[in-house]
């Protein structure tokens, strides 16, 4: 198994790309003015092809002794009747069967601590992407809606509420067999789970990044509102949010009352970038 600090980087060259138009479905009052579709020019950077996994996070904790106050989450086995109430649940210890799943319940402060450790390990300046860097890595330069193009990730769920995903989705998922997913998204919190990183082969960006639509929200260092320094943008949507959140141009904040450095949830993780 590749060492967690041997990151598989993908190169994003300098140049312009089509950004936006920004879409916001929740916490709208704290988001500030929406930027329209525009062309933005960025310098070159490298970005991890994959989000940080459980295995990588475990190595970080073991090596540093970092006092992470978060919880481990795991998918309950099919014969565990508690899964009828909630399939993705807190467990007491590191679940090795989740090694290749995207790490969750990581705050912005936790993610930046990981970046500091990885910087020392690799000899490169590793940090989190800006909103603009994340979006370019996810959609390329041509302004596509999703990393793979224009096809919706779960067409049968386009009727779904943008926020919050409601019990009607839970009932629908129980009755209707799921069709092909281009991104893990649109599930209700009781019966939904993330997928292993890279499990959906179509969910790949033009630069080769996997899972930039759905599965988990990913932290950025960009502020949700320029006058609110404690709340940061997350991108990508997650397994428990609507199909609409997987658009590359959608932005959200995990909270506008719990500071990003303190916020942890079962649908939020991160991926790293490095200067070239």
N, C-alpha and C positions, 0 to 999 in steps of 0.2 A: 504493500500500500504506500502511495506517495506520501511523503512527510507533509503535514499540514502547512508548514511554512515554505514549501516548494510550490508557490502559487503558479497556476497556469495562467499566465498573462495573455491578454489580447491587445493588440496595438490599435489605437484610434488616432489616425493622422491629423495633423493640423488642417484647418480649413473651415469653410462654412457648412451649415446644415440648417434644415427647416425645423424651427421650434414652434410648439404650440399649435392652435390657440389653447391657452390654459382653460381647463375645465375643472370646476370644484363642485362637489355634490354634498358636502357636509361641512360644518364649521365655517360657513360662508362669511359670516360677519367678521371673522378674524383673519381672513385670507388676503384682504386688500384688493386693489384693482387687478382685474385679469389682463394679462398681456395677450395681445392678438397673435395670430400666426405671423412669424417673422423669420428672417435669416440672421443667424448668429454665427460669428467666427470664433473658433476656439483654438488654442494651442494644442499640440500633441500631448497625449497621455496614454498610459497603460491602465487597463482595468481587468480585474479578475474575471475569468470566464464563468466562474461559479460563485454563488453566495457562500459565505462561511458556513461550514457544516458543523453538526454535533461533534464529530471526531476532532476537527480542528479546534473547536472551542474547549474541548476536554483537555487537549494537550496544552493549550494556553493556560488553563486553570492549574494544571498539574505543575507546569514549569514555573509559574509566577506566584502561586498561592494567592491569586487575586480574590478578594472577598466579594464574590458575586452573590447578591441577595436574591437572585432569580430562582425559578423552578425549572426542573426538567419536565418535559412533556413527552408522552408516548401514545401510540395508537393501541387501544385495547384489542385483545385477541377476539376472534369471532365467537368463541364459546364463553366470553365474559359478558354476562347479562347486563352489567352496568353500562356496556356500550350502547344499549338501547336508549339510555339517557344522555350519554356523552361519549363519543368514540375517541376523541383526542383529550387526554386527561393528564393531570399532574401525577408524577411518580416520585418516589423518595430518592432514588439514586440514578446515576447516569445509565440510560438504556442503550446497551451496545447495538441492539437491532436498529436503532435510529441513526447510526453513525453517518450515513450518507444523506440524511435529511437536512434541510436548511435550519440553522440554529435560530431559535426564537426566544422570546422573553429577554431581550437584550436592549438595554437603554442606550441612548446616545453616548453617555459617559462610558458604559461598558465597551461599546464598539470602538471608541477612541483609545481606550486602554489597550485593546487588542492591536490596534494600529501601531501604537508605540512599541509594543512587544515585537510585532512583525518587522518594524523598521530596524530595530536592533538586530534581529535575526537575519535579515536580508541585505542590510547595508544600503537600503533604498528608503527614501522618504515615502512612507505609506500612510494614507489617510482615507477619508470618505469622499465620495464624489460630490460636486455641486449638483444642483438640480439640472443645470444645463449639460454638464458632462454625462450625467446618468442618462438623460434623454437622448443625447447623440449616440451613446453606446447602444441604447435600446432600439432606436428606429433608423439609424443610419442617416443619410443626407437627403433623402428624397421625400421626407414628410409623411411616410406611411403611418397608418393608425396603430398597427401592432408590430411587434418585431418581425413577424413572418409576412406581413402584408395587410390586406384589407378584410379578409374573412373573419367574422366574429368568432370568438373562442368557443361559445356554446350557443348556436343560433336559436335553439329551442327555449332559451331563457331570456331573450331580449325583452320580454314583458316584465322582467323582474324590476322591483323597486330599486332605485339607485342607492338609497340609504334610509333606514337600515334594511338589511336582508331580513325578511320577516318569516313567520311561521308558515305562510303559504308556500314558501320555498321548501321547507322541511317536509310538508305533506306531499308536495309535488315529487320530491326526490324519493319518497317512500313508495309512491304509486307508479311512477314512470321510470322505466329503465333508462339510465344515462346514455346519451349518445356520445359520439367522439368529442373529446375535449382537446382543444388546442392550447389551453391553459387551465391549470387547476384554480377554479374560481366559482363563485356563485353558490356555494354550499352554505347551509345553515349551521350554526355553531354546534348543534347537537349531533348531527350526523356527518359533518365535514371533517376532513383531515388534510394536511399537506401531502405532497408526494416526494419521493427521493429526488435529489437534484438531477436534472437532465432526463427525467423519466419520460417526458413528452418530446419526441425528436423534432417536431415542427416548431417548438418554442425556442427558436434560436434567432438572435439578432443578426443583421448584416455583418457585424464584426465577430460573430461566433460566440457571443455571450448567451448562456442558457437561463431560462426561467426569469426573464425580465418582464413577463406578464403573468400575474397571478402567483400562486404558491405562498409567497410572503411579501409584505411591505418591506422596503429597503430604505434605511436612513440616508439622508444627505446632510451636508453642512449648511444648506441654504435655509434662510429664515422664511417662515410661513408668511410673515408680515414684516416689512422693514422696520417698523416701530415696536416690534415685540421680540426682544432678543432671546427669549427662553424657549421658543417653540419653532421646530424645524420641519422641513418638508420630508415626507415619505413618498415613495413612488412605487408603482407596479401593481397595486392591488394585492389581494391575498385570497386564500382558499375560502375565507369566511365573508368576503365582501362580494358585491355584485359583479356580474360580467362587465358592466360598464366601466368599472374601475381599472380594468386591464389596459385601457387605451394609454398609449405612451404619453399623451398630453395631459392626463389627469394628475392633479396634485392633491395631497391631503396633509393633514397634521394628525398625529395620533391623538393629541389632546391640545386644547388651548387653555387648560387650567392646571394640568400636571406638567411640570417642566420636562422637556425632552431628555435632559440628563438623568431624570428619575423615572421616566415612563418605561414600563415593561409590559408586553402582552404576547399571547400565544400566536400572534400572526405577524410579528415584527422582527426582522433580522437585518442583515447588512451584507454588502460586498465592498471590497476595497479597491482603491486606485493607487498608482505610483507615478511619480514624476519620471519623465524620460531624460 
